Amino acid sequence: MEESLTYVVLITLGVMIICTHIPLAMFTVAFWLKSQLSKSDLERYDILNKIAAELGIDNCTFPPQKKLNYFSWLIYNKRVEDHYIPYKNLLRSMSGSKELKKKPDSAMKYFYGSLFDGNHPRIQDIIATDDNTEPYIMVSRDRVRVGKNNYEDYRVIYYRSNDLDMPKCNVEESSEFMDNIAPDPDDINFVSDEIFSKKFDLMGNDEQKIRALINEEVRGVLVDNEKWTWKFDGNRILIKYLIEHNEISDMSDIKPSLVELAKIHNAIKEIDMENLPSSEQIDADTPRETINKKLYNKRMTIFGSTIGCGTIAMIWGIVIFFEALIRMQFDIFLTAFFFTLPGALAFRFGYSEWKRNKQLKSEGRITNNSND
């Protein structure tokens, strides 16, 4: 009887595995056919060769290969993924992410890799200098998933030069709505440059060095490229921006972007990082938040509502929690947690912003001008 049950279980598992992998195999066959019929990767590769030759650097993109049989294509995808790992690690190092390692070759890795790695590698179309070149530059295209089936393509430029010694900081386009309603207290702004301060969020821990780095000339380059995000860290710069649809195939954005990179390099290279602004200079160039009465009332309405919604969610979650205890229905603890945690976070955020705006009022920083 036990042996019969074992056979039934094994047969059932075998049937489930086969039935599951048949559609997966059909997907991989479809991906294989698409990759072998499409010519767009060959066209991009030729364009990259031309751009790399004009710039005097190497095309490091893994060469597209056609006329591959299905099994050769599975192995090819694994080789592509392994090829891009060192370049991915350069980008991951800027965000402090864990370094990727090459996985051992296996039939399972070939098959599943073709499903999850081979079709949409997150980084491709790479041109780069030799690893030991000074300065080192790597230009790539990064594909980011947006929603369930859509992707956005970003140009990513990684730059490393021993001429540079920069504090760690990030510069990205600010959200006008969030800056009006709940500005980040850690955002570094300049009284002397209102345009830059409105366009960008400048974040970092060493404000003294960051203000020395992001001087007037550097800010000018950043303002000229307001849709870009920038990361500065020691001797490294990382630039990222959304590629327009027509630029994905012809890559016409690369050379103009490298011109902007050269501008930022030359501007930063001339900065004396030993000559830092004093505390008095920083205070004088740090704007004090002043808002009009209309915006103040709008903020208090929003944050009062946030406090109220958070409170209701917390109370409802606590009620469900105690009901679960009384009835011993532990399966609804997750529901209680679902209400309580977001409610607590909403309450905390709303209360902190409500309190901060009350502080502005007590310090006389609410004007009677009601024009937005």
Secondary structure, 3 states (H helix, E strand, C coil): CHHHHHHHHHHHHHHHHHHHHHHHHHHHHHHHHHHHHCCHHHHHHHHHHHHHHHHCCEECCCCCCCCCCHHHHHHHHHHHHHHHHHHHHHHHHHHCCCCCCCCCCCHHHHHHHHHHCCCCCCEEEEEECCCCCCCEEEEEEEEEEECCCEEEEEEEEEEECCCCCEEEEEEEECCHHHHHHCCCCCCCCCCCCHHHHHHEEEEECCHHHHHHHCCHHHHHHHHHCCCCEEEEEECEEEEEEECCHHHHHHCCCHHHHHHHHHHHHHHHHCCCCCCCCCHHHHHHCCCCCCEEHHHHHHHHHHHHHHHHHHHHHHHHHHHHHHHHHHHCCHHHHHHHHHHHHHHHHHHHHHHHHHHHHHHHHHCCCEECCCCC
